[in-house]
């Protein structure tokens, strides 16, 4: 068990706050005290955790009640000669001494790991000190003091509180602060240089084409009613790009809205990432990047809200991301190469080669924000940021065929630069011979910052090949950078540490890839190349080998490309998201363009969805954002923002309300529906008044086309599986079967109970890549069948015994008499 530095920092903050009051009553006088004062001190010592398991680390803290006169972070007035003696249960001792106590609060910290069970004794001794720093306290005496405590060590380890596991149900922001493990699935998309490498290194990404919601951003899709057949609304191609620089912070999506033909000017909006519901809007701002700055000093800790930055020349305007209100401004911001640090600072590396000068600018260095002990308080201020540099150094000569410039930076590691014109180009040109590249050190552990690591002159390639730097050249995994031969699209890899060529030229590309020779970016130690060739190739940044190729993008007779142009827009959670699109397309737009989610390690397709990339500029990278498991993009086919990700579901279950007899079966029924925000949009709610059914991951693409893109109802939809359990009258919990929903979301299960009594039914949908789980409960009863009685003989009635036989005998007598009369009459006639 390790003691966290933040725990120490918290204790330090308490100490420094206390010391502020302790020093208030010791105002200096004009001359030294005569006779010298004797100032009593009281020592304190604490150890935690206590008790503790053997082999577990504890933190011992000891301090004095009185700070030494005049101490400050900016001077060296300190207490001296603390001593800590630790006596183990077996009587052995160890002693630690500190010549100077640098903590101005008088506190000293010592991590300790006990190796024996039993009781340790900890003794802190301050031997006293004569003040020798001058002033009115010169020669005053701080009297000695001691303190002791004990530490109990046991065999059993002290357990930490358990971590909250990752969610298995639908979740939303804010994330409860103790759920540290949830960092694995949560993230932000800050735009600017934070997202310029289009590699989302944090959180989850969607593994299904499930749409959470859509939101119109302008008139889009088919115009209708015009003489020109197939006329569609203008989508901003290619120089008025829509949806530029989307940002996601803390579960809120920020984007600019177009105005008529222009790509912006329609306002700036903050909407809920999971529902699309508007949180706030402004018509007078246009931020281009976000910031989450983790401010940390002894008196304040934590990310100080979220900042949306709007820049205009050398002025930066900061807006509160939660409300949209202006909070402060920066002026005189120098130009430079921008980088985000791990703690959320935005720094710029500023190089002035004429003066052989390199500096790191950081606006948080301004004393108007806060100091090493003062809290962060910039609201309402206008801060001159012209000289807020963390450091500046002299750099060496960097000779070449043109003035040096920075290619890319790994913060606190190195700068890759060039002294020749080998920059990214959209047209062939002559390669300088030789061309010059170099690297400068930024890691103080490797040597002086600003020192030249290497400078190399490379021979120009033969046959007038245009060799240029790749769009995103630097791979931090294998510490490699890439260059591209414009005419062939082939790639070359070089060592960041030495400049030596490692591999290449490699790669074979389709002819149309010529128009995308600039494309390609590194992630996971691979180089992903895509473009008008209609395929994605993954090359190893270690050796240039082809790892896989994705090219299942045939356009048939729909386009002249043969394969749909495919522009990789981002990679996250091991998935590449590539959008079909092109520069300045005609209308109506070609049919069949899609966004593809492709496994970044295998090249296997995970899902796709009809979409036309909203960007046609330059490298044709779609403006998208990925955070908290959701992919956000603008679809030029209909002018709507799409949110794709895993959504909530709802399950219902029903059983007969009247009891059934044992031995007979019953039917359990229910539905599973999608309750994502998009299902409540006006069109979807009207079409599906009983809810939008959930379907399988395999059916998700055609189903989303049907739900949100006005495509026909697919005929081969498969549903989701519901598992049914019962708790019977004997308190036995068991599964009774599974059922699969149909395209209406309905499921049913016929089952014959095996005992009588009350049953509780639990229906569970375990979830999928498209939906979070849901469950529901109902109940039914089973009665015993009543026994059928044995038949009994009914005794004859009086009528049966006497009357009926008498009547029968009378009828017989009458018949006999009549027969005799007939015989007599016949004889008389004779």
Secondary structure, 3 states (H helix, E strand, C coil): CCCCHHHHHHHHHHHHHHHHHHCCCCCCCCCCCCCCCEECCCEEEEEECCCEECCCEEEEEEEECCCCCCCCCCCCCCCEEEEEEEECCCCCEEEEEEEECCCCCCCEEEEEECCCCEEEEEEEEECCEECCCCHHHCCCEECCEEEEEEEEEECCCCCCCCCCCCCCCCCCCCCCCCCHHHHHCCCCECEHHHCCCCEECCCCCCCCCCEEEEEECCCCCECCCCCCCCCECCCCCCCCCCCCCCEEECCEEEEEEEECCEEEEEEEEEEECCCCCEEEEECCCCCCEEECCEEEECCEEEECCCEEEEEECCEEEEEECCCCCEEEEEECCCCCEEEECCCCCEEEEEEECCCCEEEEEEHHHCCCCCCCCCCCCCCCCEEECCCCEEEEEECCCCCCCCCCEEEEEECCCEEEEECCCCCCCCCCCCCCCCEEEEEEECCCCCCCCCCEEEEEEECCCCCCCCEEEEEEEEECCCCEEEEEECCCCCEEEEECCCCCEEEEEECCCCHHHHHHCCCCEEECCEEEECECCCCEEEEECCCCCEEEEECCCECCCCCCCCECCEEEEEEECCEEEEECCCCCCCCCCCCCCEEEEEECCCCCEEEEEECCCCCCCCCCCCCCEEECCEEEEEECCCCEEEEECCECEEEEEECCCCCEECCCEEEEEEEEEECCHHHHCHHHHHHCCCCEECCCHHHHHHHHHHHHCCCCCCCCCCCCEEEEEEECCCCCEEEEEEEECCCCCEEEEEEECCCCEEEEEEEEECCCCCECCEEEEEEEEEECCCCCCCCCCCCCCHHHHHHHHHHHHHHHHHHHHHHHHHHHHHHHHC
